[in-house]
């Protein structure tokens, strides 16, 4: 893998990840104004959570036609966010970040009320382009190309985790207009949060209580339980196991665990990364086959916080979709949105059977 680093016209960082030794001059010829943000985080005392307020993101690019896509390579006729005629994988700072590398423009602490606590949303937001092909998808990548994305995720996780203002690194992909994507080009994002997000706090709190009670790791116990039950396991390889969780919230929900406890993507060895690339492709292609249409999904990597509870955490991926039938979506209505109490329309065991059928093999055979 060859990594080339450079700067865009407005001084944002850009990195190219190439499978072969490629010389990249990285000269952005656009005339761009500096990035201005108004990002701040506000504390919700009732929920004990931080909420980001990012009014500057209202003007971000929204579903442009293919000929105006900012993530495609630059040409002599049109300059884009990627100042090269082609690329394998590219990562760059988001021009419309939810978290910025410095305090927002004009931001000043004003809190005198203990229930109105605000801070600058200092952190980092990056865009990860999986391919230069506008009409592609992660599921359509070759194994070599998918492995390069895995390496890019691992590289950025390590680099961002070293920043003193980052509490957790979150790699994810939003796929499909039903999910709310603003660009069709195959890409994901990385958020480097200045706090540990609520979902992570809740999981690690449960893991801590479980360890205090049993002496075991909760994530490892869940993995062992699913392997023993067999019925919800959809895919197995030497280093990875995919299953529909027993209490799946979403119509389509699959968790992908490494067999070995590691805190984050950067901790995966070469064999685990190779195996992840091939296993993830099998899983995504099966999910696309479920309803006969490309599946809208969120693919979320749950990694350990950068400086706490790393012994409790267990890296894993969750792929979640709101599609419950070819022509029906699951909306987060009253119970889910207001009370956080999910109601799933599809039994997890039934969904696991459907995914195994879509894969077309018996992933349980080596368990017998």
N, C-alpha and C positions, 0 to 999 in steps of 0.2 A: 504494500500500500504506500502510495506517495501522497503527502499532504502539502498543499501549497497555500500559503497565507497571504492575504492582502487587505487593502482598504477600498471601500466604495467611495464615491465622490463626496459623500457627506460624512466620511470618516468612520462609518460602521465597518466592523470586521467581517471578512468573508474568508471561508476556507474551502478548498477543493480537495476531495478525497478521490484519488484515482487508483485503479487496479494496476496500472503500469506507470513507468517513469515518464511523466509528461512535464514539459517546461511551460509554465503559464505566466505570462507577463502581468496579468491582472491589472489592466488599465481601464478604469471606468471613465468614459468620456462625457458623461452626462453633467449638466450644470444643475446640481441639487442644492437646495437650501439646507441649513443644519436641521437636524431632527429636534423638534420641540415637543415636550410631553407635559401633561398636567396630572401624572399618575400619583395617587396617594392611596394609602390603606387606612381604613377606619375600623375601629374595634366595636364589635357587637357584644355588649356585656351580657345580654340575655342568652346568646348562643355560645359565648366564649370563643368567638371566631373573628378573624380578620376578613374584611371585604375590600377588594380593590375598586377604586373609582377612577375611571379612565375616559374622561370626556373627549380627549383628543382622538380616540379610536373611531368616533362616529364618521370620520372622513376617509376611512381606509377603503381600499379597492374592493368592489363587490361584484363577483361573478362576471368578469369581462369576457368578451368573445375570445376565441382561441387566438386570433391574430393580434390581440392586445394583451396577452397573458404576460405578467411581469416575471414569471418564473421560468419561461422558456429561454434558451440561449439568445444572446444578442446577435443581431445581423447588421450588415452595413446600412440597411434601411431603418432598423428600429433597435434602440438600445433598451435593455431591460435591467433587472436587478442582478443578472448574471453576465458579467462582461467578458464572456468567452463564447466562441462559436459552437461549443459542445461541452458536455461534462458527464461524469459518471454520477457522483453524489456531491452536492454542494450545500454548505451550511453558512448562513449569514444572520447578522442581527436584524430583527424585525424593525421595519421603519415605523410601525405603529404598535409599540410594545405596551403590554399591561404592566410590566416592571422594567424600569430603566436603570442604566448604570450610574445615574446621578439623580439628585432630587429634582422634581419637576420644576419647570420654569416658574419663578415667582413664588415658590412654595415657602411658607413660613409657618412654624408651629404656632397655633392659636389656642390650643386647648387650655382652658381654665376650668372646665367642667369635667370631673372624673368620668362621666358617662359620654363624653364627646372627645375621644382620644384618636388622634390622627398622626400618621407618620408618612414620610416620603416612601413611595413604592420602589425602593431601591432593590435591584435584582437584575435579571437578564431574560430576554425572550429571543429565541432563535428560530429560524425557519430551516427545515431540513428537506431538500428536494431529492427525492428518491431516484429520479431519472430525468434526462433531458426531454424525453418523449411526453408531449402534452396529453396524449390520449391513452397513456399507460395507467398502471396501477401497481401497488405493491405485489399483489397476487400474480401479476404478469412478469415480474422480474425473474431473471435466471438465478440459480443458487449463488453464483459468484457475485452477482449484483446485490442480492439480498444480504450476503455476508459482508459486503462493503458497508451497507447501511448499519448493520450491527456494530461494525468497527467504529463507524462515525458516532453512533449513540454512545459507545463505551468511551471514546476519546473525549467527547463533550461532557459526559458525566464526570470523568476524572478532572477535567480542566475547570469546570464550573464548581465542582465540590470543593476545590482548593480556595475559592474566593471567600473572604471572611464575612461577606454580607449574605451568603447563601446558606439556607438551612436545609433545603431539599431540592433535588433535581428531578424533574418530571418530563419524561419523553412520551409523546403521544401522537396519535393520528386521528383526526376527524375526517371521515370519508362519506361523501354523499350530500346532496343538497337537503335531504330530509334531516340530517344532523345539524345543518346550519353552516356548512363550509362557504367561504367567500371566494375561493379560487379552486377551479377544477383540476389544475395540474397536480399530479401525484406528489404529495408532500406531507410532512408532519411538522411538529413543533417541539420545542424544548422550553420549559419554564424553569427558571432558577428562582425559587421562592425565597423571600426574606424571612419566612416563618414556616413552621411545619403545618401543612394543611390539615383540615379537620378529619378527613378520611384516614390519613396516616396516624394521627393522634389516637383516634378511636381504635384502630386495629392494634396498635402497639400497646395501648392500655389493656386491651383484652389479652394480648400475648403476655404481658407482664403478670397479670392476675393468674393466667393459666400456669405460667412457670412457677409462681409462688405456691400454687396449689398442688401441682403435680411434679414439678422439676423438669418438665419437658417443654419443647418448643411448640407453640400452637400451630404454626404453619406446617411444620413437619408432621404433626399429628393429623391435621386435615388431609394432607397428601396421603399419609398411610391409610386413613379411613376410606378415602375414595378408591385407592388401589384395592383395598380389601373388599369393598362393596361391589366393585367392578362395573356395575350397571351404568354409571354416569361417565366412565372413562371413555374418551373418544379417540385418543391417539397416544401411542407410546413409542419412544425411541430409546437409545442407549442413555441419553442424558436428560430427556424432557418427558413430561407427562401432561396431557391436556384432558380436562374434565369439565363437565357442567356441574357447578356447585349444587349441593343438596338444597340450598335455599336461594336459588337464582332469583334475582330481582327482575331481570329483563327477559323478554320472550326468547331472545338468543343471547346467551352469556356463556363464555368459555374461559376458563382459567388455565394458563400454561405455566407450569412450575419446573424449575430445574430440580433434578433429584438431589443435588448437593446444595446445602445451605450456603448462599453467598449474599452479601449485602446489596450489591448493585451490578450493573452491566459491566463495569470496568473490571470486576473481579472474576468474570468468566474466563476460562482458559480457551485455547485455540480449538480443542475438540468440542467443547460445549458451544462455542460460537458457530462452528461448522454445522453442528447438529441443530442448533436453533434456526439457522437460515433455512435448512431443508424442511424441518418440522413446521415452522411457521407458514411456509408457502403451501404445504399440504393442507393445513388447517384453513387458511384464507380461501383457497380454491374450493374447498368443500363448503364453506359458508356461502360463497357466491352461488353455489349450485342449489342451495336449499329451496329458494322460491322462484328460480328461473330468471331472476333479475339481479343486478349487482347489489350486494347487501350494504345498506348504510350502516356504518359502525363507528364506535369509538374504541381505539386500541390504546390501552393505558399501561405503562410500566410503573409498577409500585416498587420503589427503591428505598433503601434505608435513609433516614436523615443523615446529613453530612457529619454531625458531631454528637449524636446521641442515639442510644438504643440500637446500635448497629449489630449487637449480639442477639437482639430479639428479632430483627427483621429477616425476611426471606424474599429475595427478589422474585417477582412473578409478573406475568402479563395478564390483563383481563381484556377480552374483546366483548363488547356489548352492543346490541342493536335494538332499536325500537320497532323493527319490522316483526309483525306477528302473523302475517299472511301476505300473499303476493300483492294484494290491494288494500292492506290494512296496516296502520301504524299504532303503536302503543304510545299514547300521550300521557305525560305526567300530569294528571289532573288533581282533583281535590286531595285525596288521601296521600299521594306521593309528594306533591308540591307543598301542601300546607302542613302535613303532619310527618312527612318522611317515612310513611308506612307504605311499602310497596305491595302491589297486588299483581301477581304474574298470571297471565292467561294460558300459559303452556306449562305442563308438568316438566320439571327438569329431566326426568327419565325419558320422557317422550322426545324431548329435543335432543338428548344425547343419542337416542336411537336414530333420529333423522340425520344427525351429523355423521354418525358412523356409516350409515347407508350412503351418504354423499361421498365420503372418502372411498367407499367401495372395497374396503378391506376389513378384516377382523382384528382390531387393535388389542383384543383381549386374548388372542390365541396364545401368546407367550406367557400368559398368567396361569394357564391350565396345566 
